[in-house]
């Protein structure tokens, strides 16, 4: 087991000491914490969250067991990372503005019902936008696009992901 930390905008820190990689169980622990410390959050039968939270929102979420993988060969080369959170560094990309490329992330934590959140950035030119364009149990396809208006990428891209 690993630990996770949730920091609210009000500066309160909630640590889940026994992060289980079972998202439903871990979210229940977060809800218990919010309900016991000034907020009132409930989950209905459709897994929708409602209520008030005096913490004024989440500032950051840190998972202590995130891993990283570096893509090899080309921007379309698939990667494997079997963790619920992680960081993918691509090969150096020269995608022109208004173009995109896709690669497969193989990950045993992904189910047919998973929600996968991704974000992308580059330290070079261009504007990196990352999105999940398809998924099946065990993998998803991530698309990285250059949303810049004129410049091509000229560096590696970094894609963060979390599987929920």
C-alpha positions in Angstrom: 0.0 0.0 0.0 1.0 3.6 -0.6 -0.1 6.9 0.8 -1.9 9.8 -0.8 -2.3 13.4 0.3 -5.2 15.8 -0.4 -4.5 19.5 0.3 -7.5 21.9 0.3 -7.3 25.5 -0.7 -7.8 26.5 3.0 -4.5 24.7 3.7 -6.0 21.6 5.4 -4.1 18.4 4.5 -5.8 15.0 4.5 -3.5 12.1 4.3 -4.8 8.7 3.2 -2.2 6.5 4.9 -3.4 3.2 3.4 -4.0 4.2 -0.2 -5.3 1.0 -1.7 -5.5 1.8 -5.4 -9.2 1.0 -5.0 -10.7 4.3 -6.1 -14.1 3.8 -4.6 -12.7 2.9 -1.1 -10.2 5.8 -1.2 -12.8 8.3 -2.3 -15.0 7.1 0.6 -12.1 7.9 2.9 -11.8 11.4 1.5 -15.6 11.9 1.9 -15.4 10.7 5.5 -12.7 13.2 6.2 -14.5 16.1 4.6 -17.7 15.3 6.4 -15.9 15.0 9.8 -13.9 18.3 9.4 -16.4 21.0 8.6 -17.8 20.0 5.2 -20.9 18.0 4.3 -20.5 15.9 1.2 -22.7 13.0 0.2 -22.8 10.5 -2.6 -26.1 9.5 -4.1 -27.0 6.1 -5.7 -25.7 7.4 -9.1 -22.2 8.1 -7.6 -22.8 11.9 -7.8 -21.3 14.0 -5.1 -23.3 16.9 -3.6 -23.1 19.1 -0.5 -20.9 21.9 0.9 -17.3 21.9 1.7 -15.9 24.6 4.0 -12.4 23.9 2.8 -13.1 26.0 -0.3 -11.8 23.4 -2.8 -8.9 21.0 -3.4 -5.6 22.7 -4.0 -3.6 19.6 -4.8 -3.6 15.8 -4.8 -0.4 13.9 -4.4 0.0 10.1 -4.9 3.2 8.8 -3.3 3.5 5.8 -5.6 3.3 7.6 -9.0 5.8 6.2 -11.6 7.3 7.6 -14.8 8.0 6.1 -18.2 9.8 7.5 -21.2 8.6 6.8 -24.7 11.1 5.4 -27.2 11.5 5.6 -30.9 8.6 7.9 -32.0 5.7 10.1 -30.8 3.3 7.2 -31.7 5.2 4.5 -29.8 3.1 2.9 -27.0 4.1 2.8 -23.3 3.3 0.5 -20.4 2.9 1.8 -16.8 0.8 -0.3 -14.4 0.1 2.3 -11.7 -3.1 4.4 -11.1 -1.1 7.6 -11.6 2.0 8.4 -13.6 4.0 10.6 -15.9 4.8 9.8 -19.5 7.7 11.7 -21.2 7.6 11.4 -25.0 10.4 11.5 -27.4 11.3 14.9 -28.7 8.4 16.1 -30.9 8.3 18.4 -33.8 4.5 18.2 -34.4 3.5 21.3 -36.3 0.8 23.6 -35.0 -2.8 22.3 -35.4 -1.6 18.7 -35.7 -1.9 15.7 -33.3 -0.4 12.2 -32.7 -1.7 9.3 -30.7 -0.1 6.5 -28.7 -1.4 3.7 -26.5 -0.9 3.5 -22.7 -1.1 -0.1 -21.5 -2.1 -0.1 -17.9 -3.7 -2.9 -15.8 -5.6 -0.4 -13.6 -7.7 0.7 -16.6 -11.2 -0.9 -16.7 -14.0 -0.4 -19.2 -15.6 2.0 -16.6 -12.5 3.9 -15.7 -12.3 7.7 -15.9 -8.8 8.7 -17.1 -7.6 12.3 -16.6 -4.6 13.5 -18.5 -2.8 16.8 -18.8 0.1 17.7 -21.1 2.8 20.3 -21.3 6.1 21.1 -23.0 9.0 23.3 -22.0 9.5 24.2 -25.6 7.5 26.0 -28.2 3.9 25.1 -29.1 0.9 24.4 -26.8 0.5 20.8 -25.7 -3.1 19.5 -25.2 -3.5 15.9 -24.1 -6.7 13.9 -24.2 -7.9 10.3 -24.0 -9.6 9.4 -27.3 -10.5 5.7 -26.6 -10.2 3.1 -23.9 -10.7 -0.6 -23.3 -9.9 -2.8 -20.3 -6.1 -2.6 -19.9 -5.3 0.3 -22.1 -6.3 3.7 -23.5 -5.2 5.8 -26.5 -3.8 9.2 -25.6 -3.7 12.0 -28.2 -1.3 14.9 -27.9 -2.0 17.9 -30.0 -0.2 21.1 -30.7 -2.8 23.8 -30.2 -0.4 26.6 -30.8 -1.1 29.1 -33.5 2.2 29.0 -35.4 5.1 27.2 -33.7 5.9 23.5 -34.0 6.9 21.6 -30.9 10.7 21.5 -30.3 11.1 19.4 -27.2 9.7 16.4 -25.3 6.1 16.4 -24.1 5.2 15.4 -20.6 1.8 13.8 -20.0 0.5 13.2 -16.4 -2.4 10.7 -15.9 -4.6 9.4 -13.2 -6.9 6.4 -13.6 -10.1 6.6 -11.5 
